[in-house]
Amino acid sequence: MANHPMVPTRAFFTKGVGVHKNKLQSFELALREAGIEKQNLVYVSSIYPPNCELVSLEEGVKALHPGQITFCVMARNQTNEKGRLVGSSCGMAIPSDKEHYGYISEHHSFGEEEKELGDFAEDLASTMLATTLGVDFDPEIGYDERREVYLMSGKIIDSISMPVSAIGTGNMWTTTVSAVVFIF
């Protein structure tokens, strides 16, 4: 495989929650919990590169340097409402052919628990990948049934997500972040 400029070779999932009286500082605390607060983050869209290796959070964070321009797909949500459930999730659909690209989605909402957040994000990514690979499916059936169709097609090997949710305290900002971070 030839190395191409600006095509990541590794990626990792991370997530965090931050709570603070100031909105921006709650975001900073969520980034700290996620281990990516020292990066200059650049948000990119939804393609998981061909031949990209998914690595652990620990391995990924070790490869980063303070101040580094770091590309990521990020889902972010915030609330300052007491009792409001806030959440974010990135989802990924991985093709069985490593030479093909996959998809990453970001989803954020209010009132959804982590399983719902994760399933929705995986469904988004899987559906985008399935349509590019020509997998025939009924868009009206539920995600669990579609997921089986996707996996049985042999064209999609897996889908994964990194959901995170928290309940707002009312007198503070609560921020959730979920990200797929790229490493070159």
MDAnalysis code that builds the backbone (N, CA, C; Angstrom):
import MDAnalysis as mda
import numpy as np

u = mda.Universe.empty(552, n_residues=184, atom_resindex=np.repeat(np.arange(184), 3), trajectory=True)
u.add_TopologyAttr("name", ["N", "CA", "C"] * 184)
u.add_TopologyAttr("resid", np.arange(1, 185))
u.add_TopologyAttr("resname", ["MET", "ALA", "ASN", "HIS", "PRO", "MET", "VAL", "PRO", "THR", "ARG", "ALA", "PHE", "PHE", "THR", "LYS", "GLY", "VAL", "GLY", "VAL", "HIS", "LYS", "ASN", "LYS", "LEU", "GLN", "SER", "PHE", "GLU", "LEU", "ALA", "LEU", "ARG", "GLU", "ALA", "GLY", "ILE", "GLU", "LYS", "GLN", "ASN", "LEU", "VAL", "TYR", "VAL", "SER", "SER", "ILE", "TYR", "PRO", "PRO", "ASN", "CYS", "GLU", "LEU", "VAL", "SER", "LEU", "GLU", "GLU", "GLY", "VAL", "LYS", "ALA", "LEU", "HIS", "PRO", "GLY", "GLN", "ILE", "THR", "PHE", "CYS", "VAL", "MET", "ALA", "ARG", "ASN", "GLN", "THR", "ASN", "GLU", "LYS", "GLY", "ARG", "LEU", "VAL", "GLY", "SER", "SER", "CYS", "GLY", "MET", "ALA", "ILE", "PRO", "SER", "ASP", "LYS", "GLU", "HIS", "TYR", "GLY", "TYR", "ILE", "SER", "GLU", "HIS", "HIS", "SER", "PHE", "GLY", "GLU", "GLU", "GLU", "LYS", "GLU", "LEU", "GLY", "ASP", "PHE", "ALA", "GLU", "ASP", "LEU", "ALA", "SER", "THR", "MET", "LEU", "ALA", "THR", "THR", "LEU", "GLY", "VAL", "ASP", "PHE", "ASP", "PRO", "GLU", "ILE", "GLY", "TYR", "ASP", "GLU", "ARG", "ARG", "GLU", "VAL", "TYR", "LEU", "MET", "SER", "GLY", "LYS", "ILE", "ILE", "ASP", "SER", "ILE", "SER", "MET", "PRO", "VAL", "SER", "ALA", "ILE", "GLY", "THR", "GLY", "ASN", "MET", "TRP", "THR", "THR", "THR", "VAL", "SER", "ALA", "VAL", "VAL", "PHE", "ILE", "PHE"])
u.atoms.positions = np.array([
    [0.836, -1.182, 0.000],
    [0.000, 0.000, 0.000],
    [0.877, 1.240, 0.000],
    [0.634, 2.130, -0.895],
    [1.386, 3.381, -0.956],
    [0.836, 4.347, 0.089],
    [1.743, 5.089, 0.715],
    [1.321, 6.117, 1.656],
    [0.871, 7.348, 0.885],
    [-0.269, 7.868, 1.236],
    [-0.781, 9.065, 0.592],
    [-0.767, 10.199, 1.605],
    [-0.458, 11.412, 1.157],
    [-0.463, 12.525, 2.105],
    [-1.872, 12.770, 2.646],
    [-1.938, 13.076, 3.912],
    [-3.191, 13.440, 4.581],
    [-4.234, 12.322, 4.641],
    [-3.829, 11.081, 4.481],
    [-4.759, 9.974, 4.684],
    [-4.347, 9.269, 5.978],
    [-5.186, 9.323, 6.989],
    [-4.832, 8.704, 8.263],
    [-4.599, 7.201, 8.134],
    [-3.663, 6.700, 8.921],
    [-3.364, 5.266, 8.924],
    [-3.941, 4.565, 10.152],
    [-4.266, 5.358, 11.193],
    [-4.850, 4.798, 12.413],
    [-5.939, 5.750, 12.920],
    [-6.825, 5.202, 13.741],
    [-7.893, 5.997, 14.344],
    [-8.281, 5.356, 15.668],
    [-8.872, 6.166, 16.542],
    [-9.394, 5.620, 17.798],
    [-10.646, 6.367, 18.222],
    [-11.487, 5.662, 18.991],
    [-12.690, 6.236, 19.578],
    [-12.368, 6.793, 20.960],
    [-13.047, 7.858, 21.331],
    [-12.954, 8.374, 22.686],
    [-14.243, 9.103, 23.027],
    [-14.441, 9.348, 24.330],
    [-15.633, 10.062, 24.780],
    [-15.350, 10.738, 26.109],
    [-16.178, 11.730, 26.436],
    [-16.017, 12.400, 27.717],
    [-17.233, 13.229, 28.079],
    [-17.309, 13.542, 29.372],
    [-18.354, 14.409, 29.912],
    [-17.665, 15.476, 30.746],
    [-18.119, 16.709, 30.609],
    [-17.605, 17.800, 31.425],
    [-18.742, 18.597, 32.024],
    [-18.559, 19.027, 33.282],
    [-19.566, 19.830, 33.970],
    [-18.869, 21.044, 34.567],
    [-19.375, 22.240, 34.261],
    [-18.778, 23.476, 34.772],
    [-19.793, 24.605, 34.658],
    [-19.618, 25.651, 35.463],
    [-20.548, 26.789, 35.393],
    [-20.439, 27.537, 34.076],
    [-19.281, 27.460, 33.415],
    [-19.090, 28.105, 32.118],
    [-19.196, 27.063, 31.007],
    [-19.926, 27.397, 29.957],
    [-20.178, 26.484, 28.839],
    [-18.877, 25.994, 28.198],
    [-17.965, 26.936, 27.880],
    [-16.712, 26.558, 27.221],
    [-15.856, 25.667, 28.117],
    [-15.822, 25.970, 29.408],
    [-15.010, 25.148, 30.300],
    [-15.600, 23.751, 30.473],
    [-16.916, 23.625, 30.356],
    [-17.498, 22.276, 30.428],
    [-17.067, 21.458, 29.211],
    [-16.951, 22.121, 28.058],
    [-16.441, 21.449, 26.855],
    [-14.983, 21.033, 27.062],
    [-14.172, 21.936, 27.609],
    [-12.768, 21.619, 27.895],
    [-12.645, 20.412, 28.826],
    [-13.485, 20.351, 29.848],
    [-13.440, 19.222, 30.780],
    [-13.865, 17.917, 30.103],
    [-14.818, 17.998, 29.182],
    [-15.207, 16.796, 28.422],
    [-14.044, 16.329, 27.553],
    [-13.335, 17.276, 26.931],
    [-12.152, 16.917, 26.132],
    [-11.070, 16.294, 27.017],
    [-10.897, 16.824, 28.220],
    [-9.908, 16.247, 29.152],
    [-10.248, 14.805, 29.486],
    [-11.527, 14.573, 29.793],
    [-11.929, 13.198, 30.110],
    [-11.702, 12.282, 28.906],
    [-11.860, 12.835, 27.702],
    [-11.658, 12.063, 26.472],
    [-10.168, 11.902, 26.128],
    [-9.303, 12.686, 26.783],
    [-7.862, 12.576, 26.545],
    [-7.353, 13.345, 25.347],
    [-8.165, 14.284, 24.831],
    [-7.756, 15.012, 23.619],
    [-7.775, 16.525, 23.815],
    [-7.670, 16.977, 25.055],
    [-7.733, 18.406, 25.342],
    [-6.498, 19.178, 24.901],
    [-5.385, 18.493, 24.663],
    [-4.140, 19.176, 24.290],
    [-3.985, 19.341, 22.780],
    [-4.991, 18.907, 22.020],
    [-4.903, 18.954, 20.565],
    [-5.599, 20.190, 20.015],
    [-5.171, 20.621, 18.846],
    [-5.897, 21.615, 18.068],
    [-6.794, 20.817, 17.125],
    [-8.042, 20.671, 17.526],
    [-8.961, 19.774, 16.829],
    [-9.544, 20.426, 15.585],
    [-9.543, 19.671, 14.515],
    [-10.146, 20.080, 13.255],
    [-11.213, 19.041, 12.933],
    [-12.447, 19.494, 12.814],
    [-13.548, 18.579, 12.551],
    [-13.609, 18.254, 11.068],
    [-13.714, 16.970, 10.775],
    [-13.846, 16.508, 9.397],
    [-15.116, 15.674, 9.284],
    [-15.462, 15.348, 8.058],
    [-16.693, 14.599, 7.841],
    [-16.458, 13.101, 7.943],
    [-17.182, 12.337, 7.221],
    [-17.579, 10.998, 7.611],
    [-16.862, 9.797, 6.997],
    [-15.689, 9.938, 6.452],
    [-15.066, 8.785, 5.792],
    [-14.005, 8.139, 6.680],
    [-14.150, 6.826, 6.886],
    [-13.124, 6.020, 7.558],
    [-12.219, 5.502, 6.440],
    [-10.943, 5.943, 6.399],
    [-10.085, 5.661, 5.244],
    [-9.834, 4.169, 4.998],
    [-9.590, 3.807, 3.740],
    [-9.185, 2.429, 3.444],
    [-7.906, 2.101, 4.206],
    [-7.771, 0.872, 4.620],
    [-6.571, 0.361, 5.292],
    [-6.226, 1.089, 6.584],
    [-7.176, 1.755, 7.175],
    [-6.965, 2.449, 8.443],
    [-7.153, 1.432, 9.576],
    [-6.247, 1.476, 10.545],
    [-6.312, 0.536, 11.664],
    [-6.967, 1.215, 12.859],
    [-7.962, 0.563, 13.429],
    [-8.605, 1.059, 14.634],
    [-7.763, 0.607, 15.823],
    [-7.274, 1.569, 16.619],
    [-6.405, 1.255, 17.756],
    [-7.101, 1.644, 19.056],
    [-6.527, 1.216, 20.164],
    [-7.099, 1.512, 21.476],
    [-6.935, 2.993, 21.813],
    [-7.741, 3.451, 22.736],
    [-7.649, 4.825, 23.227],
    [-6.234, 5.111, 23.745],
    [-5.701, 4.200, 24.527],
    [-4.374, 4.394, 25.114],
    [-3.303, 4.544, 24.030],
    [-3.315, 3.661, 23.048],
    [-2.336, 3.726, 21.958],
    [-2.516, 5.011, 21.153],
    [-3.758, 5.379, 20.913],
    [-4.035, 6.576, 20.131],
    [-3.561, 7.836, 20.821],
    [-3.901, 7.996, 22.096],
    [-3.520, 9.197, 22.839],
    [-2.001, 9.311, 22.930],
    [-1.314, 8.165, 23.086],
    [0.159, 8.183, 23.162],
    [0.800, 8.722, 21.885],
    [0.123, 8.558, 20.753],
    [0.677, 8.997, 19.465],
    [0.478, 10.492, 19.221],
    [-0.285, 11.151, 20.074],
    [-0.573, 12.574, 19.891],
    [0.420, 13.441, 20.661],
    [0.620, 14.661, 20.186],
    [1.539, 15.608, 20.818],
    [0.795, 16.902, 21.128],
    [1.091, 17.536, 22.270],
    [0.420, 18.792, 22.610],
    [0.550, 19.825, 21.491],
    [-0.564, 20.455, 21.151],
    [-0.576, 21.479, 20.121],
    [-0.718, 20.963, 18.705],
    [-0.672, 19.657, 18.542],
    [-0.761, 19.053, 17.211],
    [-2.107, 19.338, 16.568],
    [-2.107, 19.653, 15.272],
    [-3.348, 19.736, 14.505],
    [-3.858, 18.306, 14.385],
    [-5.049, 18.060, 14.894],
    [-5.581, 16.706, 14.997],
    [-6.965, 16.664, 14.374],
    [-7.126, 15.811, 13.397],
    [-8.404, 15.677, 12.707],
    [-9.283, 14.673, 13.435],
    [-10.577, 15.000, 13.522],
    [-11.499, 14.084, 14.181],
    [-12.912, 14.290, 13.641],
    [-13.717, 13.260, 13.811],
    [-15.160, 13.363, 13.627],
    [-15.709, 13.442, 15.043],
    [-16.460, 14.496, 15.355],
    [-16.933, 14.672, 16.726],
    [-18.425, 14.952, 16.782],
    [-19.073, 14.279, 17.735],
    [-20.452, 14.591, 18.115],
    [-20.366, 15.275, 19.472],
    [-21.067, 16.399, 19.608],
    [-20.976, 17.208, 20.823],
    [-22.364, 17.730, 21.160],
    [-22.680, 17.737, 22.454],
    [-23.960, 18.270, 22.884],
    [-23.807, 18.891, 24.262],
    [-24.653, 19.876, 24.578],
    [-24.554, 20.586, 25.842],
    [-25.930, 20.961, 26.359],
    [-26.054, 21.020, 27.688],
    [-27.279, 21.518, 28.306],
    [-26.936, 22.208, 29.621],
    [-27.803, 23.136, 30.001],
    [-27.726, 23.705, 31.353],
    [-29.085, 23.569, 32.042],
    [-29.907, 22.671, 31.520],
    [-31.229, 22.422, 32.086],
    [-31.176, 21.284, 33.089],
    [-31.711, 21.520, 34.273],
    [-31.723, 20.503, 35.316],
    [-32.535, 19.285, 34.879],
    [-31.955, 18.116, 35.016],
    [-32.642, 16.866, 34.714],
    [-32.704, 16.496, 33.242],
    [-32.163, 17.329, 32.359],
    [-32.235, 17.029, 30.924],
    [-31.140, 16.033, 30.549],
    [-31.548, 14.959, 29.907],
    [-30.601, 13.940, 29.440],
    [-30.000, 14.412, 28.124],
    [-28.687, 14.529, 28.095],
    [-27.967, 15.027, 26.930],
    [-27.002, 13.929, 26.483],
    [-26.815, 13.782, 25.165],
    [-25.922, 12.719, 24.714],
    [-25.355, 12.934, 23.337],
    [-24.271, 12.196, 23.086],
    [-23.555, 12.246, 21.811],
    [-23.044, 10.847, 21.489],
    [-22.898, 10.569, 20.213],
    [-22.294, 9.300, 19.809],
    [-21.724, 9.401, 18.407],
    [-20.543, 8.837, 18.226],
    [-20.010, 8.581, 16.889],
    [-20.228, 7.108, 16.608],
    [-20.565, 6.798, 15.382],
    [-20.740, 5.420, 14.962],
    [-19.882, 5.160, 13.742],
    [-19.494, 3.924, 13.535],
    [-18.640, 3.575, 12.401],
    [-19.121, 2.273, 11.777],
    [-19.094, 2.236, 10.449],
    [-19.377, 1.013, 9.702],
    [-18.104, 0.653, 8.948],
    [-17.631, -0.562, 9.175],
    [-16.354, -1.009, 8.621],
    [-16.613, -2.014, 7.497],
    [-16.095, -1.728, 6.300],
    [-16.305, -2.664, 5.188],
    [-15.434, -3.907, 5.359],
    [-15.880, -5.028, 4.820],
    [-15.070, -6.253, 4.902],
    [-13.829, -6.145, 4.025],
    [-13.902, -5.376, 2.957],
    [-12.753, -5.146, 2.079],
    [-11.966, -3.957, 2.609],
    [-10.793, -4.211, 3.182],
    [-9.977, -3.146, 3.788],
    [-9.536, -2.089, 2.781],
    [-9.607, -2.415, 1.480],
    [-9.239, -1.448, 0.439],
    [-10.357, -0.432, 0.186],
    [-11.548, -0.705, 0.745],
    [-12.692, 0.196, 0.579],
    [-12.802, 1.084, 1.810],
    [-13.334, 2.272, 1.630],
    [-13.540, 3.159, 2.772],
    [-14.810, 2.781, 3.523],
    [-14.848, 3.163, 4.780],
    [-16.038, 2.990, 5.597],
    [-16.649, 4.346, 5.895],
    [-17.629, 4.348, 6.775],
    [-18.298, 5.589, 7.144],
    [-18.293, 5.792, 8.647],
    [-18.205, 7.058, 9.032],
    [-18.338, 7.472, 10.426],
    [-19.496, 8.457, 10.474],
    [-20.340, 8.314, 11.479],
    [-21.443, 9.255, 11.649],
    [-21.343, 9.896, 13.021],
    [-21.967, 11.052, 13.134],
    [-22.065, 11.676, 14.445],
    [-23.534, 11.963, 14.727],
    [-23.915, 11.729, 15.974],
    [-25.302, 11.910, 16.376],
    [-25.309, 12.523, 17.767],
    [-26.138, 13.517, 17.956],
    [-26.317, 14.085, 19.291],
    [-27.808, 14.391, 19.475],
    [-28.278, 14.187, 20.687],
    [-29.703, 14.394, 20.933],
    [-29.953, 14.600, 22.417],
    [-31.197, 14.874, 22.721],
    [-31.658, 14.992, 24.097],
    [-32.649, 13.868, 24.360],
    [-32.633, 13.323, 25.571],
    [-33.625, 12.325, 25.973],
    [-33.348, 10.903, 25.528],
    [-32.205, 10.646, 24.885],
    [-31.880, 9.275, 24.466],
    [-30.808, 8.690, 25.380],
    [-30.996, 7.448, 25.760],
    [-29.990, 6.759, 26.561],
    [-28.876, 6.256, 25.643],
    [-27.785, 5.800, 26.247],
    [-26.597, 5.459, 25.458],
    [-26.854, 4.392, 24.404],
    [-27.638, 3.367, 24.717],
    [-27.898, 2.324, 23.707],
    [-28.594, 2.919, 22.486],
    [-29.584, 3.776, 22.715],
    [-30.285, 4.429, 21.606],
    [-29.334, 5.314, 20.799],
    [-28.516, 6.088, 21.488],
    [-27.545, 6.956, 20.819],
    [-26.607, 6.139, 19.941],
    [-26.056, 5.067, 20.520],
    [-25.103, 4.228, 19.795],
    [-25.737, 3.525, 18.610],
    [-26.918, 2.962, 18.824],
    [-27.602, 2.259, 17.723],
    [-27.908, 3.213, 16.574],
    [-28.362, 4.424, 16.902],
    [-28.701, 5.391, 15.855],
    [-27.453, 5.769, 15.059],
    [-26.342, 6.020, 15.767],
    [-25.092, 6.397, 15.096],
    [-24.580, 5.249, 14.212],
    [-24.667, 4.015, 14.710],
    [-24.249, 2.860, 13.907],
    [-25.148, 2.684, 12.696],
    [-26.443, 2.886, 12.889],
    [-27.394, 2.762, 11.790],
    [-27.087, 3.787, 10.703],
    [-26.818, 5.027, 11.095],
    [-26.474, 6.064, 10.106],
    [-25.253, 5.651, 9.286],
    [-24.182, 5.261, 9.983],
    [-22.943, 4.896, 9.290],
    [-23.151, 3.654, 8.418],
    [-23.829, 2.658, 8.955],
    [-24.044, 1.411, 8.214],
    [-24.904, 1.628, 6.975],
    [-25.924, 2.447, 7.098],
    [-26.797, 2.704, 5.962],
    [-26.049, 3.450, 4.864],
    [-25.211, 4.440, 5.257],
    [-24.415, 5.157, 4.245],
    [-23.479, 4.184, 3.526],
    [-22.820, 3.304, 4.295],
    [-21.905, 2.344, 3.672],
    [-22.665, 1.347, 2.805],
    [-23.767, 0.829, 3.314],
    [-24.548, -0.161, 2.564],
    [-24.999, 0.388, 1.216],
    [-25.419, 1.645, 1.185],
    [-25.890, 2.215, -0.077],
    [-24.745, 2.385, -1.076],
    [-23.534, 2.683, -0.600],
    [-22.405, 2.812, -1.535],
    [-21.916, 1.452, -2.020],
    [-22.163, 0.403, -1.234],
    [-21.709, -0.942, -1.613],
    [-22.777, -1.718, -2.379],
    [-23.943, -1.134, -2.538],
    [-25.003, -1.811, -3.278],
    [-25.692, -2.920, -2.508],
    [-25.677, -2.859, -1.177],
    [-26.380, -3.853, -0.373],
    [-27.872, -3.555, -0.460],
    [-28.644, -4.561, -0.841],
    [-30.081, -4.395, -1.000],
    [-30.758, -4.586, 0.357],
    [-31.513, -3.589, 0.801],
    [-32.194, -3.686, 2.082],
    [-33.467, -2.866, 2.048],
    [-34.361, -3.180, 2.971],
    [-35.620, -2.455, 3.095],
    [-35.425, -1.360, 4.147],
    [-35.454, -0.091, 3.738],
    [-35.217, 0.995, 4.695],
    [-36.307, 1.124, 5.756],
    [-37.434, 0.441, 5.555],
    [-38.548, 0.542, 6.504],
    [-38.424, -0.410, 7.687],
    [-37.562, -1.446, 7.583],
    [-37.430, -2.377, 8.706],
    [-36.540, -1.754, 9.771],
    [-36.630, -2.269, 10.985],
    [-35.864, -1.732, 12.109],
    [-34.369, -1.943, 11.950],
    [-33.596, -1.161, 12.730],
    [-32.139, -1.214, 12.613],
    [-31.593, -2.611, 12.899],
    [-32.099, -3.292, 13.920],
    [-31.561, -4.624, 14.252],
    [-31.694, -5.574, 13.063],
    [-32.834, -5.519, 12.362],
    [-33.026, -6.365, 11.180],
    [-32.125, -5.922, 10.029],
    [-32.020, -4.604, 9.823],
    [-31.134, -4.096, 8.761],
    [-29.687, -4.477, 9.051],
    [-29.291, -4.386, 10.329],
    [-27.905, -4.728, 10.699],
    [-27.594, -6.168, 10.296],
    [-28.545, -7.075, 10.521],
    [-28.356, -8.470, 10.121],
    [-28.182, -8.589, 8.608],
    [-28.982, -7.841, 7.852],
    [-28.872, -7.845, 6.385],
    [-27.490, -7.336, 5.979],
    [-27.047, -6.230, 6.608],
    [-25.747, -5.648, 6.287],
    [-24.630, -6.665, 6.534],
    [-24.666, -7.296, 7.713],
    [-23.605, -8.244, 8.063],
    [-23.665, -9.498, 7.192],
    [-24.864, -9.966, 6.888],
    [-25.010, -11.173, 6.066],
    [-24.604, -10.928, 4.617],
    [-24.595, -9.682, 4.186],
    [-24.204, -9.383, 2.810],
    [-22.731, -9.718, 2.566],
    [-21.952, -9.780, 3.651],
    [-20.517, -10.044, 3.525],
    [-19.723, -8.808, 3.124],
    [-20.399, -7.708, 2.885],
    [-19.715, -6.482, 2.449],
    [-19.392, -5.550, 3.619],
    [-20.125, -5.715, 4.713],
    [-19.878, -4.912, 5.916],
    [-19.501, -5.873, 7.028],
    [-18.320, -5.665, 7.609],
    [-17.828, -6.601, 8.607],
    [-18.346, -6.284, 10.004],
    [-18.532, -4.992, 10.305],
    [-18.956, -4.644, 11.649],
    [-19.403, -3.194, 11.699],
    [-20.134, -2.862, 12.764],
    [-20.424, -1.475, 13.087],
    [-20.215, -1.315, 14.584],
    [-19.671, -0.183, 14.961],
    [-19.373, 0.084, 16.364],
    [-19.713, 1.539, 16.660],
    [-19.857, 1.846, 17.942],
    [-20.153, 3.222, 18.325],
    [-19.546, 3.523, 19.687],
    [-19.531, 4.819, 20.009],
    [-19.007, 5.281, 21.294],
    [-20.001, 6.295, 21.866],
    [-21.118, 5.798, 22.447],
    [-22.112, 6.710, 22.991],
    [-21.736, 7.208, 24.386],
    [-22.203, 8.406, 24.708],
    [-22.009, 8.968, 26.045],
    [-23.213, 9.845, 26.356],
    [-23.711, 9.743, 27.588],
    [-24.829, 10.589, 27.994],
    [-24.622, 11.043, 29.428],
    [-25.312, 12.105, 29.785],
    [-25.243, 12.648, 31.141],
    [-26.519, 13.437, 31.406],
    [-26.799, 13.671, 32.675],
    [-27.987, 14.419, 33.063],
    [-27.562, 15.797, 33.538],
    [-28.201, 16.825, 32.969],
    [-27.896, 18.208, 33.339],
    [-28.204, 18.484, 34.799],
    [-27.387, 19.345, 35.407],
    [-27.546, 19.667, 36.831],
    [-28.383, 20.917, 37.063],
    [-28.528, 21.759, 36.037],
    [-29.358, 22.951, 36.164],
    [-28.594, 24.213, 36.480],
    [-27.627, 24.141, 37.369],
    [-26.858, 25.336, 37.692],
    [-25.481, 25.319, 37.026],
    [-25.245, 24.329, 36.207],
    [-23.964, 24.154, 35.525],
    [-24.234, 23.707, 34.084],
    [-23.235, 23.858, 33.236],
    [-23.292, 23.321, 31.879],
    [-22.770, 21.889, 31.901],
    [-23.449, 21.006, 31.197],
    [-23.016, 19.619, 31.032],
    [-22.784, 19.402, 29.549],
    [-21.568, 18.955, 29.204],
    [-21.196, 18.733, 27.812],
    [-20.819, 17.267, 27.615],
    [-21.314, 16.680, 26.523],
    [-20.900, 15.333, 26.132],
    [-20.171, 15.416, 24.804],
    [-19.089, 14.659, 24.682],
    [-18.382, 14.549, 23.402],
    [-18.081, 13.081, 23.117],
    [-18.215, 12.715, 21.861],
    [-17.828, 11.404, 21.364],
    [-17.064, 11.681, 20.081],
    [-15.911, 11.028, 19.903],
    [-15.099, 11.345, 18.732],
    [-14.361, 10.129, 18.198],
    [-14.097, 10.192, 16.902],
    [-13.144, 9.299, 16.258],
    [-11.989, 10.205, 15.867],
    [-10.818, 9.904, 16.404],
    [-9.642, 10.742, 16.228],
    [-8.684, 10.050, 15.259],
    [-8.163, 10.809, 14.296],
    [-7.276, 10.260, 13.277],
    [-5.811, 10.495, 13.617],
    [-4.985, 9.526, 13.251],
    [-3.535, 9.598, 13.444],
    [-2.872, 9.341, 12.097],
    [-1.861, 10.135, 11.792],
    [-1.127, 9.986, 10.524],
    [0.187, 9.268, 10.769],
])
